[in-house]
Amino acid sequence: MASSTVDASTPATARPEVVTEPRTEPLVGDWAQQRRHFTWESARAQLDGLPGGHLNIAHEAVDRHATGPLADAVALRCLHRGAPTTELTYGELSRRTDVFAAALRATGVRAGDVVATLLPRGEELYVTVLGTLKAAGVLSPLFPAFGPEPVRERLSLGRARVLVTDAVSYERKVAPFRGTLPHLARVVVVDTDDPPPGTVAWSELERLGAQDLVAHGTHRPLTRPDDPALLHFTSGTTGRPKGAVHVHEAVVAHHATARLVLDLRPGDTYWCTADPGWVTGMSYGIIGPLTRGVTVVTDSADFDARRWYQVLQDERVTVFYTAPTALRMLMRQGSDLAHEYRYPALRHVASVGEPLNPEAVLWGLEAFGLPVHDTWWQTETGAIMVANVPGTPIRPGSMGRPVPGIDVAVLQRGPDGRAAVQDDAVTVLHDPDAVGELAVRAGWPSMFRAYLDDPERYARAFADGWYLTGDLARIDADGYVWFVGRADDVIKSAGHLIGPFEVESALMEHEAVAEVGVIGKPDPLAGEVVKAFVTLRAGYEPTPRLQRELISFGRHRLGSVAPREVEFDQDLPHTRSGKVMRRLLRARELGLPEGDLSTVETPS
Ligand code: PRX
């Protein structure tokens, strides 16, 4: 049983450190020693690789296990509400993905073509992801709760050639726009043998693939480490979603951190609750854990506290990776519910995506007998950069320390912000506890290699050999990193990044809306929720009915990223250049000082 002690040397102002005795000896015992000895070359050498220095994510995740002692071990166990659980062994997953890769070949998909998914968590999603990577395609996962607008935008920006989805999503979110997507050559529908016009059934695709496999053998083109593999869309303050491009070499970091941070080893049953439409669900819901030969549990059902405890208990989950919003939702139901179930197999709980309250770290101890280990990273970093690694003391409220192979610092940009970065003029702040922009020294294997079609924006993200993350943080004297906030207007709701511009653009399409500013409003459960301030066109009355209509309009267009609240405001604050000042809207909403208003246009 894990036990916890409080380290008396902790400064009086901080929360006590949590030191737990691990239930099983962690794979990485001494963090400091690991940091000294770790190299990315040695991490790369742990992988199988392919002839001639080639490397392929799907080979490392599936095929290398399919011919060894893990061939009959369960790779994937997919749970569903109201439908039977399905399982695939590593051997079966290898064969199914071979069929899918051959089907892509048979239908004319070439290396580098983008294959997008808009699917619930089930076998077809995992087969599509890994089969595409095997075939040297670029996989672009879309979050299934997106509405039609974000789906259309991402399919269009990514120039997706193939989309794999289900019939309802197709009819509602893609068919109405299909004519605006000239690159989309093929849509595969997984849940019917009678597919909508213009689409092909999954069963038919598999039949084609099986035929092609017999005729031409497996389709496993050799990929180079720097060949594009994944296209993840993420949000910024301005403009459209950014397509972060990751390459096959990223698997070096997935594989290393799955051991260093998640402590994964063969025989583990591992559950990552993030959807593969987001980077966590891809890097640590699929790739990292499979490269470690574990059994990955997935659940297509929505959050339900009782169900989650049941899954942890019945599946005998050993390592659990989740998010602060989910933990807060569990906490809200009280630890009595947690205690109705038993978790003797569980040995490690970790979290990512948004600030993890110290209370949640400690609640883990109460509910599971294990503290929650916070980890920090981003879509752009591709893998965990900062973490509380198993077996080392946790400082509740801190995101932990940089993982082996990663250097972080807090930086100050030059006096005029952006220009300083362009001039490479950044200063590393060495004072413990100085707040600055969190930066990662460039060059780790899962570093994003481009923002799709936007080399300038990519270049602006780097200065003096550092990647600037857009987060504000401080680093204490012992190297623990503390999250302070975002340096920009991006909204974080339930762990998902939401670009205010995307939401504003969708609302602007409503005939009553003249102008709109969108902010993240603090919320005890989701961290933030989206709130829109709307100026109405002449002739429209600010009625509760119109408010409801705008919320439902947003919901219909945007899905899960829509505003929860709409407030009418005929006098939105603007900068002198005419942009709505979201920062000021947020300060007003929170009752905070309004700060430097020198750039605000004063209403006359
Ligand atoms: O602001 C930070 C927040 O999530 C952002 C990255 O979001 P995304 O690219 O969607 O990736 C999320 C999962 C990898 C970061 O810039 N964030 C992530 N982890 C933490 C966090 N904020 C506070 N604490 C964390 N542990």
Residues whose N, C-alpha, C, O or C-beta is under 5 A from the ligand:
A	BS01	PRX	T234 T280 V352 G353 E354 P355 L356 D374 T375 W376 W377 Q378 T379 E380 M399 T469 D471 F483 G495 L497
